[in-house]
Amino acid sequence: MSAGQWARDLAMGVRFAFTGGREGWVRATLTAVGVGLGVALLLLTSAIPTIQATRDDREDARDDIGLVFHEETTKTKPSDKTLVVANTDTDYDDKEVRGRLLDPDGPRAPVPPGLKKLPATGEMVVSPALADLLKSDDGKLLRERLPYRVAGTIAEPGLVGPAELSYYAGADGLAERINGSSVGRIEHFGSVTDQSGGEELDPVLLLLILVVLVVLLMPVAVFIATAVRFGGERRDRRLAALRLVGADGRMTRRIAAGEALAGSVLGLLFGAVFFLIGREIAGTVEVFGISVFPSYLNPSPALAALIAVVVPASAVLVTLFALRGVVIEPLGVVRTAKPPRRRLWWRLLLPLGGLALLYPMIGQGSENGNFNEYMVTGGVVLLLVGVTALLPWVVEAFVARMGSGSVSWQLAVRRLQLSSGTAARMVNGVAVAVAGAIALQMLFVGVEGEYTKATGKDTTRANLEINLPYDGQVTAVGEKLGRTKGVQDVMAVSTGYVGDKRSDPDLASTVTVGDCAALREMAKLPSCRDGDVFVAGNEDDQDSEKLAQRGRTVYFDPSYDSDPAKQIPWTVPGEVKKAQTRADSLRPSVWGLLVTPSALSDKVAPALEGAAYVRLDPSVPDASDRVRNTAAAIDPLATVYKWKSTEQASEYAAIRTGLFVGATCVLVLIGASLLVSQLEQLRERKKLLSALVAFGTRRRTLSLSVLWQTAIPIALGLLLASVVGLTLGVVLLKMTSVPVVVAWSSVLSMTGVGAGVVVVVTLFSLPPLLRLMRPDGLRTE
């Protein structure tokens, strides 16, 4: 067969699609919508590398605290081209707020990206999202925390996303508080180039990324393959007419492929439109804390070109494959007769082949190098494709044994017996998505312990930790925090260092200052009253007891600060009592001198740094924000940390967030594509439904039959998906060398989500179903 003949037959199919009257246009449009939805999501996926790279570039371009930490910039001298910057990041209503205080040393100080000029003292420039929040009623408490006048907004180059909450505020006097960590002097914005290169991801994390990509993209491919087969039965009847005018079987199949090609090419255009619409919508939404500007969503040209080639080619191949067992004759299509039973053996080869590819990597874990990415991808793809191959056989085998029941049940079962393949195709995408989701959930739950560690913090004793570089009395800090609404208890302490000499001391120890209640949370004390001094040593501490001698003079900040004013002498008063270290101390490694406030003079306050541990009243919903407001009022540079009993590795958390974002997009695609498939199925049955209504069949009976026709394949598909998902999950867990634990709650939740999507789609399809069930549907042109 020559290429020219192929081209002529395909071109004829394209003409039939667009010049075949209303019937051809409807089928082409439905195919285009189904394909277009999948193409839009593929284009979005192809833009992910650009999104990540652009966000990283924006973050690097505005980096300042990284410069403060860098060893070459900690000794930057003030000049007319330098700027002192302070980190004032905070949280509000569980959302991160990026904050910076800026104090220029001269008129040529660097300006952050997104700003035209530096804000004056008492003014701030805010992101558009923060400006909206501050103007709303929801931002009342945040307005109290940021006592600056809004003088402008940050432009897009200074933000990583449109929903980011960020501000730059002008300040003075920051040069005196440079500490090389949260406050420092810089000459420019932008991260220092690291020539050492980043660390390689853990093999298990790479495995997670591979599986996430495959699981998210497989349903898209299945939906595209399903969409190009819309209207297959009517198309085949039209092709039978071609046999009457001399076309042979192969020619009719090529013409059918041409029709599918037309729909897929039109689907590419629809997909581009859907993508552009979604691109603009993406700039207005935030999913799991991630927001992007529309300009981020620029697909990779190479990947976009690949999509433009693969989708039409797949449409042609899928159509030819689907027609391999259909005999199109001049007098009709031998599809309406009872089809031969589907063979099981070759369908089992797909999942078995997937298991064979994954088996060599069982037990490899993260200790024996990276997993073979090609074998992982191939194995997961074959297992998930096995769902689409097995589901038609499962549906056929199940409905073949069904019979007696209500009229609606019999109508549904008979329809499924005649076209079980069509019903299975409709739910293939859902089954693949659920199978992949179950496997992923099992994998995430299984390896979570490897990337989650206990912080050692007891959240029943404290909820917030506040670090205050504050030169005031610790008692006053505790009182201010204690008067804040929503605070149940406050343990405020200050810490410092003492030595036996002003500089280069031979003996040194730490000092912890707090009232008796606070000190008891740090160490085990005998009787305590204000004015007491305690000493708590450990096996590595030989100096504390020598320093803690009654009447001995010690010096705060010995040799740690060149300012003689901070090297303050203090005479140890009265009797020094023995204390014991506490394993569950609120503050880690509390040892040395423990002092109650009245035992110290006010002169030593500049040498101390404060910290407070706050227990909140859970009945006050905004208690944490009120505490942050109080801390900011005490000192704008105060940092507030929310205590958590566990914390996850940032890479693991980022992959999981990416999965949630991608799963949300795929879930929307599943719903939209299912609705299109359902409408196409109803359109195919329009005359049949109208005929049944004309003969007196109740609409309730027909509605229930349509529901059963959807529910039976979905139930079987979810059951098969659960089996395949559990199998894949077990294999992936054995590959990572972690104990195999079946998260039944995750399995049930994923299955429930899949069933829920189908229920919603069924409800949306009821109005058009009722319109189709009219006797006038028997009219034809």
C-alpha positions, -999 to +999 in steps of 0.1 A: +000+000+000+015+033-011+018+064+011-003+083-014-032+059-010-029+063+028-029+100+025-060+101+001-080+078+024-071+098+055-080+130+037-113+115+027-120+107+064-111+143+074-136+156+048-163+132+061-157+146+096-162+182+086-186+179+056-208+150+069-236+172+081-247+178+117-239+142+127-202+145+116-198+179+133-213+167+166-190+137+167-159+157+157-168+183+184-172+158+211-140+141+201-122+175+200-135+185+235-124+151+250-090+153+233-087+190+241-091+185+278-063+159+278-041+180+256-046+210+279-034+190+309-004+176+289+005+212+280+002+222+317+025+192+326+050+202+300+052+237+316+061+223+350+099+225+345+094+261+334+072+269+364+098+255+388+127+271+371+110+305+370+100+304+407+136+294+416+150+323+395+126+348+412+136+335+446+173+337+438+170+372+424+155+386+456+177+366+480+192+386+508+194+365+540+215+340+520+239+368+515+239+376+552+249+340+560+276+339+533+310+341+547+322+367+522+294+392+531+293+390+569+321+415+570+307+440+545+317+475+554+291+503+553+291+526+522+267+546+501+260+514+481+251+491+511+218+482+527+211+467+561+183+441+558+164+423+586+143+392+582+108+397+597+090+367+582+058+358+601+027+337+598-009+349+597-039+325+598-015+297+590-002+315+559+034+325+555+041+363+552+075+372+538+088+404+555+119+425+553+130+457+571+153+478+550+178+505+563+200+520+536+235+532+544+235+556+515+217+569+485+229+542+461+218+513+483+204+483+463+167+481+456+149+447+458+134+433+426+098+445+420+104+479+438+112+512+421+128+527+452+133+518+488+105+526+512+110+555+537+111+549+574+076+540+586+064+530+551+060+497+534+056+483+499+033+452+498+024+425+474-011+429+458-024+398+477-012+414+510-027+447+501-061+431+496-058+412+528-049+443+548-079+461+534-103+433+542-119+424+576-099+392+577-067+413+579-075+432+611-050+415+633-023+416+607-028+454+603-020+457+640+012+437+635+024+458+606+023+495+618+035+509+585+018+531+559+013+513+526+032+533+500+030+510+470+029+475+457+055+450+447+057+443+410+056+408+395+095+404+392+097+406+430+072+378+438+071+341+432+034+339+429+003+362+427-011+349+460+022+355+479+020+377+510+051+398+511+062+433+522+093+455+525+093+482+552+116+511+558+134+512+592+163+529+610+188+517+635+192+483+621+230+486+617+233+483+655+216+449+655+236+431+628+241+395+639+251+377+607+219+356+607+186+375+606+201+410+602+230+418+579+245+443+555+245+435+517+257+453+486+232+436+462+203+413+459+206+379+444+220+346+457+257+339+457+266+313+431+274+280+446+300+262+425+298+230+446+265+220+430+234+207+447+230+174+465+215+145+446+181+134+455+177+103+476+169+073+453+136+068+470+126+104+464+135+099+427+113+068+426+085+089+441+089+115+414+089+089+386+058+072+399+039+105+405+045+115+369+034+082+355+003+080+377-008+115+369-002+112+331-016+078+325-053+088+330-047+116+306-035+092+279-064+069+286-090+097+282-074+109+250-076+073+236-112+071+247-122+104+232-110+095+197-135+065+197-166+087+204-195+078+182-179+046+170-211+027+164-227+054+142-194+059+124-192+022+116-227+022+101-217+051+079-187+032+068-209+003+057-224+026+031-189+031+017-187-006+011-217-003-011-199+021-034-168-001-038-145+006-008-128-024+006-123-032+043-089-017+047-099+015+029-129+020+053-106+016+083-082+042+069-112+065+063-123+059+099-088+068+110-090+100+090-121+110+109-103+103+142-074+123+129-096+153+122-111+151+156-077+149+173-063+178+153-093+199+162-087+186+197-052+201+196-068+235+188-094+231+216-066+220+239-046+251+231-077+272+238-084+254+271-048+258+281-048+295+275-080+299+294-066+277+322-034+297+321-052+329+329-074+312+356-042+298+372-031+333+381-062+338+403-061+305+423-040+290+450-037+252+454-021+238+485-002+271+491+012+272+455+003+300+431+018+309+398+017+339+374+003+331+339+037+340+325+051+310+342+030+286+322+050+285+290+053+249+278+086+236+267+086+240+228+101+205+224+074+189+246+046+209+230+058+198+195+059+162+207+023+164+220+013+179+186+027+149+168+019+121+192-018+129+198-029+127+162-007+097+155-022+079+186-057+087+173-050+070+140-034+039+157-061+036+183-088+037+157-071+011+135-066-011+166-102-007+177-115-018+142-093-049+139-122-072+151-151-053+134-163-066+101-178-038+080-198-052+052-221-034+026-252-046+044-241-036+079-216-040+107-210-073+123-208-057+157-244-059+166-242-097+166-230-114+198-193-108+199-169-137+206-158-139+242-127-119+251-095-138+257-079-134+290-043-147+285-029-117+266-045-093+289-027-109+319+006-105+301+006-067+306+005-066+344+027-097+346+052-079+323+051-049+346+058-070+376+087-086+358+103-052+351+099-042+388+109-075+404+147-071+399+146-039+420+129-054+450+149-049+482+172-023+466+160+005+490+181+037+490+214+020+498+222+004+465+221+033+441+193+048+420+165+027+407+165+021+369+142+048+357+133+030+325+123-002+342+104+017+369+085+037+343+079+007+320+067-015+349+043+011+363+029+019+329+023-018+320+006-024+353-017+005+349-024-003+312-032-038+324-062-022+342-076-009+308-070-044+292-085-064+320-116-042+327-135-051+295-130-088+302-141-084+338-172-064+328-181-089+301-176-119+324-197-103+352-227-092+331-228-125+312-240-141+344-266-114+352-302-117+342-332-116+364-342-084+382-363-053+378-370-038+343-344-011+348-318-037+358-326-060+329-324-030+304-290-021+319-276-056+319-287-063+284-271-031+271-239-040+289-240-075+274-242-060+239-216-033+244-195-041+275-164-027+258-180+008+254-190+008+291-155-003+302-138+024+281-159+051+298-146+042+332-110+031+322-096+065+331-112+065+366-099+030+372-064+038+362-064+070+383-077+052+413-052+023+409-023+047+407-035+068+436-038+038+459-003+027+450+011+062+455-007+066+489+007+033+500+042+043+489+040+077+506+026+063+538+053+035+538+083+058+533+069+087+554+088+075+585+121+077+566+116+114+559+097+124+591+115+128+624+104+137+659+113+172+670+113+163+707+089+191+714+059+184+736+030+204+722+009+198+753+033+219+773+039+247+748+025+257+714+047+287+704+083+296+710+093+332+708+129+343+705+134+379+715+167+398+710+153+420+737+172+440+762+144+443+787+135+423+818+123+388+812+096+392+838+081+422+818+081+401+786+062+373+803+037+397+818+030+413+784+025+379+767+004+367+796-021+395+792-026+385+755-060+371+748-059+333+742-028+327+763-031+301+790+004+301+803+038+317+796+073+305+805+097+333+798+134+330+802+166+348+792+200+333+784+235+346+784+271+335+790+295+342+818+332+337+823+357+342+851+375+370+831+364+398+808+382+383+779+397+349+771+382+333+802+395+300+816+361+291+830+328+297+811+292+287+816+256+295+805+231+315+825+193+309+823+172+335+839+135+330+848+110+328+876+106+296+896+077+282+874+098+288+842+130+273+857+111+242+868+101+236+831+139+237+823+154+217+852+146+198+884+148+222+913+146+219+951+126+246+968+126+278+949+118+315+955+127+347+938+163+356+945+176+320+944+205+308+923+210+272+911+237+253+893+230+223+871+260+205+856+264+177+831+292+152+825+309+176+800+306+206+823+335+212+847+332+249+850+298+258+863+303+247+898+336+265+900+319+297+889+289+293+911+307+302+943+291+326+967+306+361+963+325+353+932+325+379+904+318+367+869+315+386+836+287+384+811+297+381+774+334+375+780+354+378+748+322+371+728+316+408+722+342+436+717+320+461+734+333+466+769+298+478+780+284+444+775+311+426+795+292+433+827+304+421+861+281+402+884+287+389+919+271+355+927+248+362+956+239+340+986+238+302+986+239+284+953+215+254+953+220+222+933+196+214+904+194+185+880+191+186+843+157+176+829+155+153+799+122+168+787+133+204+793+115+230+772+148+244+761+174+219+749+206+213+769+198+235+799+228+235+822+250+259+841+237+287+863+199+290+867+190+324+882+157+340+894+152+376+882+158+395+915+192+379+919+204+399+889+207+437+885+191+455+856+226+462+842+230+427+828+199+429+807+218+440+775+238+408+777+208+385+777+185+372+749+150+364+757+128+334+749+092+327+758+072+295+756+035+300+753+006+275+758-025+287+740-062+284+748-076+261+720-110+278+724-096+311+710-092+306+672-069+335+666-048+332+697-015+325+678-019+356+657-025+377+688+006+363+704+026+372+673+012+408+675+023+411+711+058+397+702+061+422+673+051+451+696+078+440+720+104+438+692+098+438+654+127+414+651+111+388+674+108+354+657+078+331+666+080+294+659+050+271+660+059+239+678+053+206+660+059+171+673+073+160+640+088+176+609+092+163+573+121+166+550+116+196+526+121+175+494+096+149+505+071+176+515+076+193+481+070+161+462+038+154+482+025+190+476+032+185+438+012+153+439-017+170+455-016+199+430-014+175+400-040+152+414-064+181+417-059+189+380-063+153+370-095+151+391-110+180+372-100+164+340-116+131+351-149+148+359-150+169+327-140+139+304-165+116+321-193+141+315-183+144+278-183+106+276-216+103+293-232+128+270-218+110+239-232+077+251-266+093+257-265+109+222-258+074+207-289+060+225-312+089+217-335+070+193-336+039+215-346+060+245-372+078+225-387+046+212-389+031+247-407+062+260-431+061+230-440+025+239-448+036+274-417+029+294-415+051+325-388+077+326-379+066+361-372+031+348-350+045+320-332+068+344-324+039+367-313+018+338-288+045+327-276+047+363-271+009+365-252+011+332-228+035+348-227+020+383-219-016+374-188-008+353-176+017+379-180-008+407-161-034+388-135-009+377-129+003+413-126-032+425-101-041+398-083-008+405-080-016+442-065-050+434-039-036+409-032-006+431-026-027+462-003-050+441+017-021+427+019-005+462+032-037+478+059-040+450+070-004+454+072-007+491+093-039+488+115-020+463+122+007+489+129-019+517+103-006+541+077-027+559+046-034+538+016-018+555-017-014+537-032+019+545-068+008+543-081+043+551-062+056+520-075+028+498-111+035+509-107+072+505-092+069+470-120+045+460-145+069+475-131+098+456-134+079+423-170+069+431-178+104+441-167+118+408-189+094+390-219+102+411-214+140+404-210+133+367-242+112+367-262+139+384-250+165+358-260+142+330-296+137+343-310+170+327-299+161+292-311+125+297-346+137+305-346+159+274-336+130+253-364+108+266-391+123+244-411+106+216-401+134+192-366+120+193-377+095+167-378+121+141-349+119+116-337+138+086 
